[in-house]
Amino acid sequence: MIRKIIGTVSTRIIIALITLATVLINGWYLGAEKVGTISLIILAITLIQMLNNFIGGGALVYLYPRTDLIKLLLPSYVWSLITAFSGAFILDLLHRIPEGYTWHVLFISLILSLSSVNFMILMGQEKIKAYDIITLVQAIIFFMLLIFWIFVLQIREVISYLVGLYASYLIAFAGSLFIVMRKARWGDFKGTLKVIQEIFRYGTVMQLGNIFQFFNYRLSYYFIEFFMGIKAVGVYTMGIQLSESLWLVSRSIHLVQYSRISNENDEKYAARLTLNLVKISFLITLVGLCFLYLLLILVFPLLFKPEFEPVKLIMAVLSFGILTFSVSIILSPFFSGIGKPWYNTITAAIGFVFTLISGWFLIPRWGYVGAGISASFSYSVATLYQFIVFIRISHVNARDFILTKQDLIAFLAGMKGYLKGNMTNNS
């Protein structure tokens, strides 16, 4: 498992560097207003993805080892079509999509939803390496196209970003579909309706949590747009993207961890694994937080236009919440993997309520600082609830979360084995 985690982390680091380069290029050549427009487009796409994941989301990872593939794929693909078309037009009616971009949101959402279904199946199959390769290729293709449009074609508009999304998502869908279909475990259609009911039952609980979590992450965008304007959304997006890049290790661990726990039926093993991973994730996020903020202090004027100066303040205010929520990211797969996803839903709902209340009062008064305080506060309260529930279910003590010398030795031994194995394979 250490091999899979390190492989995924390595991939995520490369993707994070590409994302950082994308953020910088967008900041210099598109400007805050266009970055704000892109942010709202991505927000709309993500909302549709939230609807899609009621059937085509994380429930597929849990159910794949227990169900025939065809009974998972067919309803998931049909649902992707339904949610892409209905979601885009509903959001357009609600004026939640920037003018002129509704069809782009629809088609990009559809491609992304279909790709997401395949990715969930890959995770259920524990094909983490294939997942990593496809997501890396996707990021590289997107970045190359963005560079081509901005620097070669000299088209510095929102469409430059969207073209990259179209091409990279299409390639991700084709590549993931090819791998999913190889040596796939098929069956007949008998019992498909029952499987759909099971997907929806399990997926609804999980996805309600994801929806609450999404608004916990992004509700502040709408508040900032309402109180401060779309240009301010672009500035805040920069701070959020840089801060959330620190979750790359936690999210990488999350993928491998959820896949592993879902294929096991040992709750004690899941608890021990989660406890160890929480410690490592927290430590790495803390080190990364210190390094990133120090780097920005030293070289910020070289990387950003003056209009993005508030990004440093945004990141400083967000830092505590980013650190605490790295723990929540690792605790979540434990509850989903043992078949108790409702605890994640409650966690996300708690965070959403605190974001809604604090954001409405703090953002109009303190602007970016208010948004950052709201986010950090909601992340921390939500994580505290999850932490308490995990202790109660797993019967561990709070002091067991303290990182020990033995934990570090075990982790370093795993890394040494991974590196040694790679050197042997390459020789």
C-alpha positions in Angstrom: 0.0 0.0 0.0 2.9 2.4 0.7 4.0 1.8 -2.9 0.6 2.9 -4.2 0.4 5.9 -1.8 3.9 7.2 -2.8 3.1 6.6 -6.5 -0.1 8.6 -6.2 1.6 11.4 -4.1 4.4 11.6 -6.8 1.7 12.0 -9.5 -0.2 14.6 -7.4 3.0 16.6 -6.9 3.5 16.9 -10.6 -0.1 17.8 -11.1 0.2 20.4 -8.3 3.2 22.0 -10.0 1.2 22.1 -13.3 -1.7 23.6 -11.4 0.6 26.2 -9.8 2.0 27.2 -13.3 -1.6 27.4 -14.6 -2.6 29.7 -11.7 0.4 32.0 -12.4 -0.2 32.1 -16.2 -3.9 32.8 -15.7 -3.1 35.6 -13.2 -0.6 37.3 -15.5 -2.3 36.9 -18.9 -6.0 36.6 -18.2 -6.4 38.9 -15.2 -8.6 38.7 -12.1 -11.9 39.3 -13.9 -11.4 36.4 -16.4 -10.1 34.2 -13.6 -13.3 35.0 -11.8 -15.4 34.0 -14.8 -13.5 30.7 -15.1 -14.0 30.1 -11.4 -17.8 30.5 -11.7 -17.8 28.2 -14.8 -15.9 25.5 -12.9 -18.2 26.0 -10.0 -21.2 25.3 -12.2 -19.5 22.2 -13.6 -18.8 21.0 -10.1 -22.4 21.5 -9.1 -23.5 19.2 -11.9 -20.9 16.7 -11.0 -22.4 16.7 -7.5 -25.7 15.6 -9.0 -24.0 13.0 -11.2 -22.3 11.4 -8.2 -25.6 10.4 -6.6 -25.3 7.4 -8.9 -21.9 7.7 -10.6 -19.8 8.6 -7.6 -18.0 6.9 -4.6 -20.8 4.3 -4.2 -19.3 2.5 -7.2 -16.0 2.0 -5.4 -17.8 0.3 -2.6 -20.2 -1.7 -4.7 -17.8 -2.8 -7.5 -16.3 -5.8 -5.6 -19.9 -6.9 -4.8 -21.7 -6.3 -8.2 -21.4 -7.1 -11.9 -19.8 -4.3 -13.9 -22.6 -3.8 -16.4 -25.1 -3.2 -13.7 -23.0 -0.3 -12.4 -21.9 1.2 -15.7 -25.2 1.3 -17.6 -27.3 3.3 -15.0 -24.3 5.5 -14.2 -23.8 6.6 -17.9 -27.5 7.2 -18.4 -27.6 9.3 -15.2 -24.6 11.3 -16.5 -26.6 12.3 -19.5 -29.6 13.3 -17.5 -27.7 15.4 -15.0 -25.5 17.2 -17.6 -28.5 18.4 -19.6 -30.9 19.1 -16.7 -28.2 20.6 -14.4 -26.9 23.0 -17.0 -30.3 24.4 -17.9 -31.4 24.7 -14.3 -28.3 26.6 -13.4 -28.7 28.8 -16.4 -32.3 29.7 -15.3 -30.9 30.5 -11.9 -28.3 32.7 -13.5 -25.5 30.7 -11.9 -23.5 30.3 -15.2 -21.7 33.3 -16.7 -23.5 34.6 -19.7 -22.7 32.8 -23.0 -21.1 29.7 -21.4 -24.1 27.4 -20.8 -23.4 25.0 -23.6 -19.8 24.8 -22.6 -20.8 23.9 -19.0 -23.2 21.3 -20.3 -20.8 19.4 -22.6 -17.8 19.7 -20.3 -19.9 18.4 -17.4 -21.1 15.4 -19.5 -17.5 14.4 -20.4 -16.3 14.9 -16.9 -19.2 12.9 -15.4 -18.6 9.9 -17.8 -14.9 10.0 -16.9 -15.7 10.2 -13.2 -17.8 7.0 -13.5 -14.8 5.2 -15.1 -12.4 6.5 -12.4 -14.6 5.2 -9.6 -14.6 1.8 -11.3 -10.8 1.9 -11.5 -10.6 2.6 -7.8 -13.0 -0.2 -7.1 -10.6 -2.5 -9.1 -7.7 -1.0 -7.1 -6.0 0.1 -10.4 -4.5 3.1 -8.7 -1.5 3.2 -11.0 -3.8 3.4 -14.1 -5.8 6.2 -12.4 -2.6 8.1 -11.6 -1.3 7.8 -15.2 -4.5 9.0 -16.7 -4.9 12.0 -14.4 -1.3 13.0 -15.0 -1.7 12.8 -18.8 -4.9 14.7 -18.5 -3.2 17.5 -16.6 -0.3 17.7 -19.0 -2.5 17.9 -22.1 -4.6 20.6 -20.5 -1.5 22.6 -19.7 0.1 22.2 -23.1 -3.1 23.4 -24.8 -3.4 26.4 -22.5 0.2 27.3 -23.3 -0.5 26.9 -27.1 -3.6 29.1 -27.1 -2.2 31.9 -24.9 1.4 32.1 -26.2 1.2 30.7 -29.8 -2.2 31.7 -30.9 -2.2 34.8 -28.6 -5.8 34.1 -27.6 -6.0 35.2 -24.0 -9.6 34.7 -23.3 -11.7 32.3 -21.2 -12.1 30.0 -24.2 -8.3 29.3 -24.0 -9.0 27.5 -20.6 -12.1 25.7 -21.8 -10.5 24.2 -24.9 -7.9 22.6 -22.6 -10.7 21.1 -20.4 -12.5 19.7 -23.5 -9.5 17.9 -24.9 -8.0 16.7 -21.6 -11.4 15.3 -20.3 -12.1 13.5 -23.6 -8.7 11.8 -23.5 -9.2 10.9 -19.8 -12.6 9.4 -20.7 -11.2 7.3 -23.6 -8.2 6.1 -21.6 -10.2 5.2 -18.5 -12.9 3.4 -20.6 -10.3 1.3 -22.4 -8.8 0.1 -19.1 -12.1 -0.5 -17.4 -13.2 -2.7 -20.2 -10.1 -4.8 -20.2 -10.6 -8.0 -18.3 -13.8 -6.6 -16.9 -16.1 -8.8 -14.8 -19.4 -8.8 -16.7 -22.7 -10.4 -16.0 -26.3 -10.4 -17.2 -28.9 -7.6 -16.7 -30.9 -9.7 -14.2 -31.2 -7.8 -10.9 -30.1 -4.5 -12.4 -33.0 -2.6 -10.9 -32.1 -3.8 -7.4 -28.5 -2.7 -8.0 -29.7 0.7 -9.1 -31.7 1.0 -5.8 -28.6 0.0 -3.9 -26.4 2.5 -5.7 -28.9 5.3 -5.1 -29.4 4.3 -1.4 -25.7 4.2 -0.7 -24.8 7.0 -3.1 -27.4 9.4 -1.8 -25.9 9.3 1.7 -22.4 9.8 0.4 -23.4 12.5 -2.1 -25.4 14.5 0.3 -22.2 14.8 2.3 -20.3 15.8 -0.8 -22.8 18.4 -1.7 -22.6 19.9 1.8 -18.9 19.7 1.6 -18.9 21.4 -1.8 -20.8 24.4 -0.5 -18.6 24.3 2.6 -15.6 24.8 0.1 -17.2 27.2 -2.4 -20.2 29.0 -0.9 -17.9 31.9 -0.1 -17.4 32.4 -3.9 -21.1 33.3 -4.2 -20.9 35.6 -1.2 -17.8 37.3 -2.5 -19.4 37.8 -5.9 -22.5 39.2 -4.3 -20.8 41.6 -1.9 -17.5 42.4 -3.7 -17.8 41.6 -7.4 -16.5 39.0 -9.9 -12.9 40.4 -9.9 -12.7 39.7 -6.2 -13.8 36.1 -6.9 -10.7 35.8 -9.1 -8.4 37.1 -6.3 -9.9 34.8 -3.7 -9.7 31.8 -6.1 -6.0 32.3 -6.3 -5.6 32.1 -2.5 -7.9 29.1 -2.3 -6.2 27.2 -5.1 -2.7 27.7 -3.6 -3.9 26.8 -0.1 -5.8 23.7 -1.2 -2.8 22.5 -3.1 -1.4 21.5 0.4 -4.1 18.8 0.5 -2.4 16.9 -2.4 -0.8 14.4 0.0 -4.0 13.9 2.0 -6.1 13.5 -1.1 -3.6 11.0 -2.6 -3.7 8.9 0.5 -7.5 9.2 0.5 -7.8 7.5 -2.9 -5.6 4.6 -2.0 -7.0 4.3 1.5 -10.7 4.2 0.4 -10.0 1.7 -2.3 -8.2 -0.6 0.2 -10.7 -0.3 3.0 -13.6 -0.9 0.6 -12.1 -4.2 -0.4 -11.6 -5.3 3.2 -14.2 -6.4 5.8 -12.0 -5.7 8.9 -13.0 -2.6 10.8 -10.1 -2.9 13.2 -7.6 -3.0 10.3 -9.4 0.1 8.8 -9.1 2.0 12.1 -5.4 1.2 12.5 -4.6 2.1 9.0 -6.6 5.4 9.3 -4.9 6.3 12.5 -1.4 5.9 11.1 -2.3 7.8 7.9 -3.8 10.7 9.8 -0.5 11.3 11.6 1.6 11.2 8.4 -0.8 13.4 6.5 -0.9 16.0 9.2 2.9 16.2 9.5 3.4 16.5 5.8 0.7 19.2 5.4 2.2 21.2 8.3 5.7 21.1 6.6 4.2 22.0 3.3 2.2 24.9 4.7 5.3 26.5 6.3 7.4 26.0 3.1 4.7 27.4 0.7 4.0 30.5 2.8 7.7 31.2 3.2 8.2 30.8 -0.5 5.4 33.2 -1.3 6.7 35.8 1.1 10.1 35.7 -0.6 9.1 35.6 -4.3 5.4 36.9 -4.4 6.2 40.1 -6.4 7.9 38.0 -9.1 4.9 35.6 -9.4 1.8 37.7 -9.2 0.5 41.0 -10.4 -0.1 43.7 -7.7 -3.9 43.1 -8.0 -3.4 39.7 -6.4 -1.6 41.1 -3.3 -4.4 40.0 -1.0 -3.6 36.3 -1.8 -0.9 36.3 1.0 -3.4 37.4 3.6 -6.1 35.0 2.3 -3.6 32.1 2.7 -2.5 33.2 6.1 -6.1 33.3 7.4 -6.9 29.9 5.7 -3.8 28.1 7.1 -5.3 26.7 10.3 -8.4 25.4 8.6 -6.3 23.8 5.8 -4.2 22.1 8.4 -7.0 20.7 10.5 -9.0 19.6 7.4 -6.1 17.5 6.2 -7.2 15.2 9.1 -10.8 15.1 7.9 -9.7 14.1 4.4 -8.1 10.9 5.9 -10.9 10.2 8.4 -13.6 10.2 5.7 -12.6 7.0 3.8 -12.7 5.1 7.1 -16.5 5.8 7.5 -17.3 5.3 3.8 -15.2 2.2 3.6 -16.8 0.4 6.5 -20.3 1.2 5.2 -21.1 4.2 7.5 -21.0 7.2 5.1 -23.6 9.1 7.0 -21.0 10.3 9.5 -19.3 12.1 6.6 -22.6 13.6 5.6 -23.2 14.9 9.1 -19.6 16.3 9.2 -20.1 18.1 5.9 -23.5 19.4 7.0 -22.0 20.9 10.2 -19.3 22.6 8.1 -21.9 24.0 5.7 -24.0 25.5 8.4 -21.1 27.2 9.9 -19.9 28.5 6.5 -23.4 29.8 5.7 -23.8 31.7 8.9 -20.3 33.0 9.4 -19.8 33.8 5.7 -22.9 35.9 5.5 -21.9 38.0 8.5 -18.1 38.1 8.1 -17.6 38.6 4.4 -19.5 41.9 3.9 -17.7 43.3 7.0 -14.1 42.0 6.5 -14.0 40.9 2.9 -11.3 38.3 2.1 -10.3 38.0 5.8 -13.9 37.3 6.7 -14.1 34.6 4.0 -10.8 33.0 5.2 -12.0 33.0 8.9 -15.3 31.5 7.9 -13.6 28.7 6.0 -11.1 27.9 8.7 -13.8 27.9 11.4 -16.1 25.6 9.5 -13.3 23.2 8.6 -12.1 23.0 12.2 -15.5 22.4 13.7 -16.4 19.7 11.1 -13.1 17.9 11.7 -13.6 18.0 15.5 -16.9 16.2 15.1 -15.4 13.6 12.8 -12.5 13.1 15.2 -14.8 12.5 18.2 -16.9 10.0 16.2 -13.8 8.1 15.0 -12.5 7.8 18.6 -15.9 6.4 19.7 -16.2 3.9 16.9 -12.6 2.7 16.8 -12.1 2.7 20.6 -8.7 4.5 20.3 -7.6 7.3 22.6 -6.9 10.9 21.6 -3.3 10.4 22.6 -3.0 7.7 20.0 -3.0 10.4 17.4 0.3 11.8 18.6 3.0 11.0 16.0 5.7 8.7 17.5 9.2 7.7 16.6 7.9 4.2 15.6 5.4 5.8 13.2 8.2 7.7 11.5 10.4 4.7 11.3 7.7 2.6 9.8 6.9 5.2 7.2 10.5 5.8 6.3 11.0 2.0 6.0 8.1 1.9 3.6 9.5 4.7 1.5 12.9 3.0 1.5 11.3 -0.2 0.3 9.5 1.7 -2.4 12.7 3.4 -3.7 14.7 0.2 -3.5 12.0 -1.6 -5.5 12.0 1.1 -8.1 15.8 1.0 -8.4 15.7 -2.7 -8.8 13.0 -2.6 -11.5 14.9 0.1 -13.4 18.2 -1.7 -13.3 
